[in-house]
Amino acid sequence: MKFFLVLLVSLVAAVAADAPPSTLIHNEAPSGIVKREDAKSPLHPAWQELVPSKIDCQFGTPTNKEQVGWGINYLRKDMGDAECGAGPGVRGKGYCSRVSCDKGAAIRLCNENDDPMKVACSIVGDIATTIVNYCSNALDILERQTHGQYATKLGWNVIIQHENC
């Protein structure tokens, strides 16, 4: 039994040393985003446009991962192709709309462009899934908290964080 624990701790330490940094530049479709070969409508950008310029796992206040999951299901299944949008903002200080909030787990859509923007709510849910997958420790099955920001090359981003709701 003691040998097993030492082996397990060694394995966890080795994997943690190779863990990805909290910020990563991607050049392929993230795991949570469905690849769409072309943009069929303004609400469904091509997946190449959704490749993040940055995923920041330190952004925001940690919130309950299970409640975030309920918000993601709401955006992907209940809202689907309905519009989620955010008003105009400026680079570095976007205008944010809270598109889901349940028991303190908020999902926000933020716009840093000069013009208002709209995207399918299911896309916001896909991106929120990517944040949860990327910013969670896969080795810690008891981990119950998550948070982060996914910035697109299109000048808008999705944030998961704790808020009063």
N, CA and C of each residue as an Amber inpcrd file, in Angstrom:
protein
   495
   0.8250000  -1.1910000   0.0000000   0.0000000   0.0000000   0.0000000
   0.8700000   1.2570000   0.0000000   1.9250000   1.2450000   0.8330000
   2.8150000   2.4000000   0.9150000   3.4930000   2.6320000  -0.4390000
   3.9230000   1.5460000  -1.0980000   4.5420000   1.6510000  -2.4090000
   3.5880000   2.2940000  -3.4160000   2.3320000   1.8700000  -3.3840000
   1.3260000   2.4260000  -4.2860000   1.1760000   3.9310000  -4.0900000
   1.1390000   4.3970000  -2.8490000   1.0040000   5.8300000  -2.5720000
   2.2090000   6.6070000  -3.0670000   3.4120000   6.0740000  -2.8610000
   4.6290000   6.7380000  -3.3390000   4.6060000   6.8120000  -4.8590000
   4.2200000   5.7290000  -5.5100000   4.1300000   5.7040000  -6.9590000
   3.1030000   6.7160000  -7.4600000   1.9530000   6.7780000  -6.8100000
   0.9080000   7.7150000  -7.2060000   1.3680000   9.1550000  -7.0480000
   2.0010000   9.4860000  -5.9320000   2.5040000  10.8450000  -5.7040000
   3.5650000  11.1930000  -6.7350000   4.4460000  10.2550000  -7.0620000
   5.4800000  10.4900000  -8.0690000   4.8640000  10.7520000  -9.4320000
   3.8570000   9.9840000  -9.7840000   3.1750000  10.1580000 -11.0620000
   2.4960000  11.5160000 -11.1400000   1.7970000  11.8990000 -10.0890000
   1.1140000  13.1950000 -10.0640000   2.1250000  14.3190000 -10.1770000
   3.2400000  14.2380000  -9.4740000   4.2690000  15.2760000  -9.5330000
   4.8640000  15.3710000 -10.9300000   5.0940000  14.2370000 -11.5750000
   5.6580000  14.2400000 -12.9220000   4.7000000  14.8620000 -13.9190000
   3.4370000  14.5330000 -13.8200000   2.4400000  15.0980000 -14.7330000
   2.2700000  16.5840000 -14.4700000   2.2500000  16.9870000 -13.2020000
   2.0880000  18.3980000 -12.8590000   3.2400000  19.2210000 -13.4070000
   4.4460000  18.6550000 -13.4420000   5.5970000  19.3780000 -13.9720000
   5.4320000  19.6510000 -15.4580000   4.7290000  18.7640000 -16.1670000
   4.4900000  18.9420000 -17.5960000   3.1530000  19.5940000 -17.8970000
   2.4530000  20.0630000 -16.8740000   1.1290000  20.6620000 -17.0680000
   1.2440000  21.9120000 -17.9200000   0.2180000  22.2130000 -18.7000000
   0.2710000  23.3980000 -19.5470000   0.2440000  24.6610000 -18.7040000
   0.8210000  25.7560000 -19.2240000   0.7670000  27.0190000 -18.4980000
  -0.6620000  27.5310000 -18.4450000  -0.8970000  28.5180000 -17.5910000
  -2.2580000  29.0220000 -17.4330000  -2.7140000  29.8070000 -18.6530000
  -1.8000000  30.2130000 -19.5090000  -2.1550000  30.9280000 -20.7260000
  -1.5110000  30.1980000 -21.8950000  -2.2740000  29.9520000 -22.9550000
  -1.7660000  29.1780000 -24.0700000  -2.2860000  29.7600000 -25.3710000
  -1.4310000  29.8070000 -26.3720000  -1.8380000  30.2210000 -27.7080000
  -2.1450000  28.9490000 -28.4920000  -3.3370000  28.8640000 -29.0590000
  -3.7470000  27.6900000 -29.8340000  -3.7260000  28.0310000 -31.3160000
  -3.5030000  27.0250000 -32.1530000  -3.6090000  27.2250000 -33.5920000
  -4.4650000  26.1490000 -34.2420000  -5.2760000  25.4960000 -33.4530000
  -6.2130000  24.5080000 -33.9880000  -7.5150000  24.6120000 -33.2150000
  -8.5410000  23.9390000 -33.6930000  -9.8430000  24.0350000 -33.0320000
  -9.7620000  23.4530000 -31.6330000 -10.0990000  24.2330000 -30.6150000
 -10.1100000  23.7110000 -29.2520000 -11.1170000  22.5770000 -29.1140000
 -10.9020000  21.7280000 -28.1290000 -11.6830000  20.5040000 -27.9870000
 -13.1730000  20.7340000 -27.8060000 -13.5830000  21.8310000 -27.1860000
 -14.9960000  22.0510000 -26.9220000 -15.7580000  22.6580000 -28.0800000
 -15.0570000  23.0510000 -29.1460000 -15.7140000  23.7530000 -30.2480000
 -15.9400000  22.8100000 -31.4140000 -17.1500000  22.7930000 -31.9010000
 -17.4980000  21.9760000 -33.0550000 -16.9110000  22.6400000 -34.2900000
 -16.1540000  21.8690000 -35.0810000 -15.5660000  22.4380000 -36.2900000
 -16.6550000  22.6870000 -37.3240000 -16.7630000  23.9160000 -37.7520000
 -17.6690000  24.2740000 -38.8390000 -16.7900000  24.7280000 -39.9920000
 -16.9150000  24.0950000 -41.1340000 -16.0170000  24.3810000 -42.2480000
 -16.2140000  25.7760000 -42.8180000 -17.4080000  26.3130000 -42.7020000
 -17.6320000  27.6640000 -43.1990000 -18.6370000  28.3540000 -42.2950000
 -18.6720000  29.6660000 -42.4030000 -19.6190000  30.4340000 -41.5990000
 -20.9610000  30.4160000 -42.3150000 -21.9470000  29.7330000 -41.7350000
 -23.2610000  29.6270000 -42.3690000 -24.1150000  30.8510000 -42.0850000
 -23.8120000  31.5670000 -41.0150000 -24.5240000  32.7900000 -40.6790000
 -23.6380000  33.6090000 -39.7610000 -23.9680000  34.8810000 -39.5720000
 -23.1660000  35.7000000 -38.6580000 -23.1580000  35.1490000 -37.2290000
 -24.1710000  34.3500000 -36.8740000 -24.2160000  33.7910000 -35.5270000
 -23.3160000  32.5640000 -35.3740000 -22.8330000  32.0180000 -36.4860000
 -21.9910000  30.8200000 -36.4610000 -20.6830000  31.0870000 -37.2000000
 -19.7150000  31.7440000 -36.5530000 -18.4320000  31.9800000 -37.2180000
 -17.7310000  30.6610000 -37.5240000 -16.8800000  30.6670000 -38.5560000
 -16.0800000  29.4850000 -38.8700000 -15.1650000  29.1900000 -37.6880000
 -14.8580000  27.9110000 -37.4600000 -14.0780000  27.5490000 -36.2720000
 -12.7160000  28.2210000 -36.2710000 -12.1410000  28.4970000 -37.4550000
 -10.8330000  29.1460000 -37.5090000 -10.8740000  30.5240000 -36.8440000
 -12.0260000  31.1890000 -36.9240000 -12.1630000  32.5050000 -36.3070000
 -12.3050000  32.4060000 -34.7950000 -12.6520000  31.2310000 -34.2990000
 -12.8540000  31.0540000 -32.8640000 -11.6190000  30.5230000 -32.1470000
 -10.5550000  30.2540000 -32.8970000  -9.3130000  29.8320000 -32.2540000
  -8.8890000  30.9660000 -31.3290000  -8.6240000  30.6500000 -30.0660000
  -8.3630000  31.7290000 -29.1170000  -7.0170000  32.3900000 -29.3220000
  -6.9720000  33.6820000 -29.0500000  -5.6870000  34.3440000 -28.9790000
  -5.0820000  34.0800000 -27.6100000  -5.9500000  33.7520000 -26.6310000
  -5.4520000  33.4650000 -25.2840000  -6.5370000  32.7880000 -24.4540000
  -6.1310000  31.8250000 -23.6180000  -6.9830000  31.2810000 -22.5650000
  -6.2600000  31.5760000 -21.2590000  -6.9010000  32.3490000 -20.3990000
  -6.3020000  32.7700000 -19.1330000  -7.0390000  32.0860000 -17.9840000
  -6.3980000  31.0970000 -17.3890000  -7.0260000  30.3260000 -16.3090000
  -6.9260000  31.0200000 -14.9570000  -6.2980000  32.1780000 -14.9040000
  -6.2060000  32.9350000 -13.6560000  -7.2520000  34.0490000 -13.6020000
  -7.9690000  34.2730000 -14.6910000  -8.9270000  35.3760000 -14.7610000
 -10.1850000  35.0450000 -13.9640000 -10.6870000  36.0140000 -13.2270000
 -11.9500000  35.8570000 -12.5100000 -11.7930000  35.1580000 -11.1750000
 -12.9110000  35.0490000 -10.4810000 -12.9670000  34.4180000  -9.1700000
 -13.4780000  32.9890000  -9.3260000 -12.8550000  32.0060000  -8.6650000
 -13.3130000  30.6180000  -8.7980000 -14.7920000  30.4570000  -8.4390000
 -15.4430000  29.5670000  -9.1830000 -16.8560000  29.2920000  -8.9570000
 -17.1070000  27.7920000  -9.0740000 -18.2850000  27.3690000  -8.7120000
 -18.6420000  25.9550000  -8.6770000 -18.7410000  25.3730000 -10.0880000
 -17.9220000  24.3610000 -10.3510000 -17.8620000  23.7500000 -11.6810000
 -19.1860000  23.0970000 -12.0800000 -19.8670000  22.4660000 -11.1380000
 -21.1450000  21.8170000 -11.4530000 -22.1850000  22.8490000 -11.8910000
 -22.2380000  23.9820000 -11.2140000 -23.1880000  25.0310000 -11.5950000
 -22.8390000  25.6160000 -12.9600000 -21.5450000  25.7270000 -13.2660000
 -21.1330000  26.1740000 -14.5980000 -21.6590000  25.1910000 -15.6390000
 -21.6030000  23.9040000 -15.3280000 -22.1250000  22.8820000 -16.2430000
 -23.5980000  23.0780000 -16.5500000 -24.3800000  23.4590000 -15.5290000
 -25.8030000  23.7470000 -15.7730000 -25.9470000  24.9350000 -16.7180000
 -25.1050000  25.9570000 -16.5410000 -25.1430000  27.1200000 -17.4280000
 -24.7640000  26.7630000 -18.8510000 -23.7670000  25.9110000 -19.0030000
 -23.3460000  25.4590000 -20.3290000 -24.4770000  24.6860000 -21.0040000
 -25.1160000  23.7780000 -20.2870000 -26.2510000  23.0390000 -20.8610000
 -27.3630000  23.9800000 -21.2870000 -27.6380000  24.9840000 -20.4750000
 -28.6610000  25.9830000 -20.8080000 -28.3050000  26.6840000 -22.1220000
 -27.0610000  27.1180000 -22.2610000 -26.6550000  27.8430000 -23.4700000
 -26.6280000  26.9410000 -24.6970000 -26.1440000  25.7290000 -24.5520000
 -25.9930000  24.8370000 -25.7000000 -27.3060000  24.1990000 -26.1230000
 -28.1090000  23.7740000 -25.1630000 -29.3210000  23.0110000 -25.4950000
 -30.5820000  23.8590000 -25.4690000 -30.7840000  24.6030000 -24.3960000
 -32.0250000  25.3790000 -24.2760000 -32.0170000  26.6040000 -25.1860000
 -30.8890000  27.3060000 -25.2290000 -30.8120000  28.5260000 -26.0430000
 -30.3960000  28.2160000 -27.4810000 -29.4680000  27.3030000 -27.6770000
 -29.0520000  26.8530000 -29.0030000 -28.6870000  27.9720000 -29.9500000
 -29.4900000  28.1280000 -31.0180000 -29.2100000  29.1300000 -32.0380000
 -29.7530000  30.5120000 -31.7010000 -30.3200000  30.6870000 -30.5260000
 -30.7600000  32.0270000 -30.1180000 -29.5310000  32.9300000 -30.0210000
 -29.7540000  34.2360000 -30.1360000 -28.6520000  35.1910000 -30.1090000
 -28.2110000  35.5110000 -28.6890000 -26.9160000  35.4350000 -28.4610000
 -26.2880000  36.0090000 -27.2740000 -25.4710000  37.1840000 -27.8000000
 -25.5340000  38.3090000 -27.1520000 -24.8330000  39.4770000 -27.6580000
 -24.2690000  40.3440000 -26.5610000 -23.4360000  41.2820000 -26.9920000
 -22.8470000  42.2610000 -26.0790000 -22.7120000  43.5770000 -26.8290000
 -22.9210000  44.6610000 -26.1100000 -22.8070000  45.9940000 -26.6980000
 -21.3710000  46.3390000 -27.0480000 -21.1650000  47.5170000 -27.6540000
 -19.8130000  47.9220000 -28.0440000 -18.9300000  48.1820000 -26.8280000
 -17.6610000  47.9140000 -26.9770000 -16.6840000  48.1660000 -25.9230000
 -15.4140000  48.7190000 -26.5360000 -14.3410000  48.7000000 -25.7920000
 -13.0340000  49.1240000 -26.2830000 -12.0120000  48.0640000 -25.8970000
 -10.9190000  47.9770000 -26.6590000  -9.8870000  46.9680000 -26.4180000
  -9.3750000  47.0880000 -24.9860000  -9.3790000  45.9810000 -24.2800000
  -8.9110000  45.9600000 -22.9020000  -9.9780000  46.2870000 -21.8770000
 -11.1000000  46.8280000 -22.3370000 -12.2020000  47.1530000 -21.4250000
 -13.5050000  46.9010000 -22.1720000 -13.8400000  45.6420000 -22.2840000
 -15.0120000  45.2630000 -23.0550000 -16.3180000  45.5110000 -22.3340000
 -17.3800000  45.5440000 -23.1260000 -18.7360000  45.5940000 -22.5820000
 -19.1770000  44.1470000 -22.4140000 -19.6060000  43.7860000 -21.2200000
 -19.9420000  42.3900000 -20.9280000 -21.4250000  42.2060000 -20.6540000
 -21.9720000  41.1220000 -21.1840000 -23.3420000  40.6970000 -20.9000000
 -23.2720000  39.3750000 -20.1550000 -24.0310000  39.2630000 -19.0920000
 -24.1060000  37.9880000 -18.3750000 -25.1390000  37.1380000 -19.1000000
 -24.6850000  36.0500000 -19.7280000 -25.5770000  35.2140000 -20.5310000
 -26.1060000  34.0220000 -19.7460000 -25.4770000  33.7210000 -18.6150000
 -25.9510000  32.6550000 -17.7390000 -25.4090000  32.9080000 -16.3390000
 -26.2470000  32.6530000 -15.3390000 -25.7840000  32.7440000 -13.9530000
 -26.7000000  31.8820000 -13.0960000 -26.1090000  30.9210000 -12.4060000
 -26.8790000  30.0160000 -11.5680000 -26.1090000  29.7500000 -10.2840000
 -26.6930000  30.1160000  -9.1700000 -26.1070000  29.8680000  -7.8450000
 -24.6570000  30.3300000  -7.7620000 -24.3780000  31.5020000  -8.3080000
 -23.0500000  32.0960000  -8.2090000 -22.1020000  31.7780000  -9.3460000
 -22.4910000  30.9210000 -10.2780000 -21.6340000  30.5450000 -11.4020000
 -22.0660000  31.3190000 -12.6460000 -21.2750000  32.3290000 -13.0010000
 -21.6340000  33.2100000 -14.1160000 -20.8240000  32.8950000 -15.3650000
 -21.4970000  33.0130000 -16.5110000 -20.8470000  32.9560000 -17.8150000
 -21.1510000  34.2890000 -18.4810000 -20.0920000  34.9970000 -18.8860000
 -20.2380000  36.3140000 -19.5060000 -19.6890000  36.3020000 -20.9270000
 -20.3350000  37.0910000 -21.7770000 -19.8730000  37.3360000 -23.1350000
 -19.4430000  38.7910000 -23.1750000 -18.1830000  39.0570000 -23.5120000
 -17.6450000  40.4170000 -23.5010000 -17.1680000  40.8140000 -24.8920000
 -17.4380000  42.0550000 -25.2620000 -17.1290000  42.5870000 -26.5770000
 -16.1550000  43.7490000 -26.4430000 -15.0310000  43.6870000 -27.1560000
 -14.0520000  44.7700000 -27.1580000 -14.0380000  45.5090000 -28.4930000
 -15.0370000  45.2780000 -29.3320000 -15.1310000  45.9350000 -30.6340000
 -15.9740000  47.1970000 -30.5440000 -15.8600000  48.0560000 -31.5540000
 -16.6080000  49.3140000 -31.5910000 -18.0970000  49.1100000 -31.8280000
 -18.4600000  47.9980000 -32.4350000 -19.8600000  47.7310000 -32.7620000
 -20.4060000  46.6090000 -31.8840000 -21.7290000  46.6060000 -31.6440000
 -22.3290000  45.4900000 -30.9010000 -22.0810000  44.1820000 -31.6480000
 -22.0740000  43.0890000 -30.9260000 -21.8660000  41.7930000 -31.5750000
 -22.9030000  40.7990000 -31.1030000 -23.1420000  39.7860000 -31.9590000
 -24.0660000  38.6980000 -31.6440000 -23.4440000  37.3980000 -32.1210000
 -23.6960000  36.3440000 -31.3630000 -23.2280000  35.0130000 -31.7180000
 -24.2560000  34.0290000 -31.1630000 -24.3350000  32.8560000 -31.7530000
 -25.2590000  31.8380000 -31.2420000 -24.8800000  31.4810000 -29.8070000
 -25.8720000  31.3640000 -28.9490000 -25.6190000  31.0120000 -27.5430000
 -24.9160000  29.6670000 -27.4260000 -25.1680000  28.7600000 -28.3720000
 -24.4950000  27.4570000 -28.3300000 -22.9830000  27.6100000 -28.4960000
 -22.5450000  28.6100000 -29.2750000 -21.1120000  28.8790000 -29.4380000
 -20.5160000  29.3290000 -28.1060000 -21.2360000  30.1980000 -27.3870000
 -20.7740000  30.6420000 -26.0650000 -20.6630000  29.4300000 -25.1380000
 -21.6300000  28.5210000 -25.2090000 -21.5790000  27.2990000 -24.4110000
 -20.3970000  26.4160000 -24.7770000 -20.1050000  26.3060000 -26.0860000
 -18.9400000  25.5340000 -26.5320000 -17.6510000  26.1170000 -25.9580000
 -17.5320000  27.4390000 -26.0200000 -16.3230000  28.0970000 -25.5200000
 -16.2200000  27.9430000 -24.0040000 -17.3380000  28.0610000 -23.3020000
 -17.3240000  27.8590000 -21.8460000 -16.8730000  26.4330000 -21.5100000
 -17.2850000  25.4640000 -22.3130000 -16.8350000  24.0820000 -22.1220000
 -15.3220000  23.9920000 -22.2610000 -14.7710000  24.6800000 -23.2440000
 -13.3240000  24.6850000 -23.4450000 -12.6130000  25.2850000 -22.2360000
 -13.1600000  26.3710000 -21.6770000 -12.5550000  26.9720000 -20.4810000
 -12.5290000  25.9530000 -19.3470000 -13.6620000  25.3060000 -19.0960000
 -13.7310000  24.3170000 -18.0080000 -12.7370000  23.1860000 -18.2570000
 -12.6870000  22.6670000 -19.4810000 -11.7830000  21.5580000 -19.7850000
 -10.3210000  21.9590000 -19.6540000  -9.9780000  23.1350000 -20.1430000
  -8.5840000  23.5690000 -20.1460000  -8.1230000  24.0430000 -18.7690000
  -9.0020000  24.6920000 -18.0340000  -8.6170000  25.3150000 -16.7630000
  -8.8860000  24.4310000 -15.5520000  -9.1950000  23.1860000 -15.7650000
  -9.4220000  22.2530000 -14.6630000  -8.2960000  21.2380000 -14.6250000
  -7.9590000  20.7900000 -13.4470000  -6.9210000  19.7950000 -13.2570000
  -7.5240000  18.4110000 -13.4800000  -7.1590000  17.7820000 -14.5720000
  -7.7340000  16.4790000 -14.9270000  -7.4090000  15.3930000 -13.9010000
  -6.3420000  15.5690000 -13.1450000  -5.9580000  14.5550000 -12.1570000
  -6.7130000  14.6970000 -10.8440000  -7.3540000  15.8280000 -10.6390000
  -8.0360000  16.0760000  -9.3680000  -9.5370000  15.9100000  -9.5610000
 -10.0340000  14.6960000  -9.3450000 -11.4580000  14.4270000  -9.5670000
 -12.3330000  15.0970000  -8.5200000 -11.7330000  15.5340000  -7.4280000
 -12.5060000  16.2010000  -6.3830000 -12.5390000  17.7180000  -6.5690000
 -11.8000000  18.2090000  -7.5630000 -11.7790000  19.6510000  -7.8080000
 -13.1870000  20.1220000  -8.1840000 -13.6750000  21.1040000  -7.4850000
 -15.0440000  21.5650000  -7.7030000 -15.1140000  23.0120000  -8.1790000
 -13.9810000  23.6470000  -8.3630000 -13.9550000  25.0550000  -8.7360000
 -13.3090000  25.2310000 -10.1070000 -13.7320000  26.2770000 -10.8090000
 -13.1090000  26.6390000 -12.0800000 -13.3510000  28.1210000 -12.3310000
 -12.5910000  28.6850000 -13.2310000 -12.7640000  30.0640000 -13.6930000
 -11.8040000  30.2810000 -14.8560000 -12.0010000  31.3460000 -15.6210000
 -11.0930000  31.6460000 -16.7180000 -11.7200000  32.5280000 -17.7760000
 -10.8800000  32.9100000 -18.7290000 -11.2960000  33.7670000 -19.8440000
 -10.7250000  33.1930000 -21.1380000 -11.5630000  33.1540000 -22.1700000
 -11.1950000  32.6760000 -23.5020000 -11.3690000  33.8570000 -24.4410000
 -10.2670000  34.4000000 -24.9450000 -10.3170000  35.5550000 -25.8440000
 -10.2100000  35.0810000 -27.2900000 -11.1800000  35.4700000 -28.1300000
 -11.1400000  35.1040000 -29.5490000 -10.3510000  36.1450000 -30.3280000
  -9.9580000  35.7740000 -31.5450000  -9.2810000  36.7110000 -32.4380000
 -10.2550000  37.7370000 -33.0150000 -11.5510000  37.5270000 -32.7950000
 -12.5760000  38.4270000 -33.3230000 -12.8390000  39.6150000 -32.4060000
 -12.1120000  39.7260000 -31.3030000 -12.2690000  40.8700000 -30.4100000
 -13.3500000  40.7030000 -29.3590000 -13.7730000  39.4820000 -29.0990000
 -14.7230000  39.2320000 -28.0130000 -14.2620000  38.0140000 -27.2400000
 -14.7670000  37.8800000 -26.0250000 -14.3110000  36.7980000 -25.1690000
 -15.4300000  36.2830000 -24.2870000 -15.1850000  35.1200000 -23.7010000
 -16.1170000  34.4760000 -22.7780000 -15.3950000  34.3240000 -21.4460000
 -16.1100000  34.6340000 -20.3680000 -15.5470000  34.5840000 -19.0210000
 -16.4140000  33.6860000 -18.1450000 -15.7660000  32.8570000 -17.3380000
 -16.4420000  32.0920000 -16.2850000 -15.8840000  32.5910000 -14.9640000
 -16.7800000  32.9780000 -14.0480000 -16.3480000  33.4520000 -12.7330000
 -17.5100000  33.4280000 -11.7510000 -17.1860000  33.6130000 -10.4750000
 -18.2200000  33.6920000  -9.4440000 -18.8320000  35.0930000  -9.4450000
 -20.1580000  35.1540000  -9.3620000 -20.8890000  36.4200000  -9.2200000
 -22.1080000  36.1560000  -8.3560000 -22.6580000  37.2100000  -7.7910000
 -23.8930000  37.0760000  -7.0170000 -25.0760000  36.9850000  -7.9670000
 -25.7520000  35.8700000  -7.9500000 -26.9450000  35.7050000  -8.7880000
 -27.8490000  34.6580000  -8.1810000
